[in-house]
Amino acid sequence: MTRALCLAAALVLLVPALHAQNNDHSLSNAEIEKLRDTAYYPNQRIELFIKLLDERAKAIDDLYAHPRKPGREQDTHDLLNQFNSIVNELEDNLDDYSTRHRDVRKSLPKLVEATERWSTAIKTPPDNETYNVSRRLALESIRDVHDDTADLIAEQKTWFAAHPPPKEDKNNGVIDIPR
């Protein structure tokens, strides 16, 4: 009897934890794999985030470019939630790249441009109670990423002026480290 109670208690504690791990459906398995593949390449990772967010923004645009279908508002809500989740993950990556002084100067201007596209796409659907809160959160997240990216551009410019990265040999891809 004691063993059964212990097992039941363990299940009660374990089930919510397992459910929470699989609760976020913002990214498909293929998208997660692509992000894993770019884990060691910060510029490529940021560009992949831009692509994923562009896809979500385009999906929102497509919902309103065609005749209304049932469930459009709920689909918009779901896409905005996915968008928010991905933007938050991008922002976490930017914070990490900033503190570790990873050279992401190549992708940051593209990110600034993308935030402007995303804002326009998120503002396009008409007001609706189903997704207004999600839209407001998405717009705040976009503004935060835009501001953080502008700050990061300035930080990176200053940091890499004082600490130039090693030069790469064009012939064989070997990094030349001055001694």
N, C-alpha and C positions, 0 to 999 in steps of 0.2 A: 504494500500500500504506500509506503514511504517513497519507494522508487517511482511509482506512478505519479505521485504528487511532484516529485523533483522533475520528472520528465515533462509534466504539464507546465510547470513553472518555467522551465527552460524554453519550451515552445512558445509560451506567451511572450517571453522576452526576446526571442529570436525572430519571430514572424514580423514584427514591425521593422526591425533592422533590415531584414531581407527585402521587404516591400519598399523601403525607402531607397535602397540601392538601385532598384529598377524602376523608379517612379518618373524619372526624367526622360521623356521621349523627344527631346528637342533635336537630337541628331540620330541619323540612321546608323546602322552598324558600319556601312561603307564609309560614311563621313567620319566616324570615330577612327576607323583604320587609317584614313588619309591624314587625320590629325596626328595620330601616333607616328606615322611615317615621317612627318615633318617636325617631330619633337626636337631634333637637334639642329634644325635649320630655321632660325627665328624669322628671317625675311619671308621664306616660303610659307611658314606657319601663319604669319599675319596675312599674307596674300590669300591663303586658303580660307581664313576667317572672313576676309572681304568677300570672297566668292560665295561662301555659305550664306552670308547675310544678304548679298545681292539676290541670291536665289529666293530667299524668304520675302524680300521686298518685291521682287517681280511676281511672286505668287499672290501677294496682296493686291498688286496692281491688276493682275489677270482676273481676280475675283470681281473687280468692278469695271473691267473693260468689256465684259460680255454680259448678255442678259442675266438678270437676277435668277439665281438658283436657290432652292430651299436650303437653309442652313448656312447661308453665306456669312451671316454675322458671327455665328459660332466658329466657322472656319477662320474668319478674320481674327477673332479672339485667340484661337489656338496658334495661329501663325505669329501673332504679336507676342504671345508667351514664349514661343520657340525663339523668336528674335531676341527677346530680353535675356533669355538664358544664354544664348550664344554670345551676345554682347558682353554679358557679365564674365563669361569665360575668357573672352578676348581681353577685357580690362585686367583680369587677373594675370594673364600672360604679359601684358604691357608692364604691369607693376613689377613682375619678376625680371623682365628684361632690363628695366630701369635700374633696379637695385644691383643687378649683376653686371651692369655696363655691357650688355650684349649689343653688338652693332646692328641696329635695325634701321639705319638712316635711309636705306634704299626703299623700304616699304612704307615709311611714315607719310610721305606726301600723298601716296595712293590712298592711305587710310583717311587722311583729311578730306580728300575729294569724295571718297565713298560716304563719309558721314553726311555730306550735303545731299547726296542722292537719296540716302536712306530717310533723312528728315522729310524730303519732298514726298517720297512714297508712303510714309507712315501718315502724313497729313492728308493724303488724297481721299481716303474713304470718308463719307459723310458721318456726322455725329450719330452715335448709337450707344445706348446704355450697355449693350452687351460687351463692347470692347473699349469704351472710352477710358477706363482706368488703365487697361493694358497699354493703350496707345500713349497715355500720359507718361507711364513708366518707361516705355520704349523711347519716347522723345527725350526724357531726362537722361536715360542711359546713353543715347547718341550724343547729347550735349556734353556729358561727362567724358566720353571717349574722345570727342573732338578737343575738349580743353586739355585733357591728359596728353593727347598726342602732340598738341602745340607745345606744351611744356616739355615733353620728351624730346621733341626736335631741338629745342634750345639747349636742353641738358646734354644731348648727344653731341651737338656741335661743339660745345665747350669742352666736354670730356675728351672727345677724340682729337681736338686741337692740341690738348695738353698731353694726351696719351695716344699717339698715332698707332693704328693696328699694324701688325707685320705685313710686309708686302708679299704677294703671291707670285711665284715664278710662272710666267705665261706659258712656258714650254712644257712643263711637266706637273703643274699644279702644286709644287712643293712650296711651303711657306718659308721665306727667307727671314730668319730671326737674327737681327744684328747682335753682335757680341761685344 
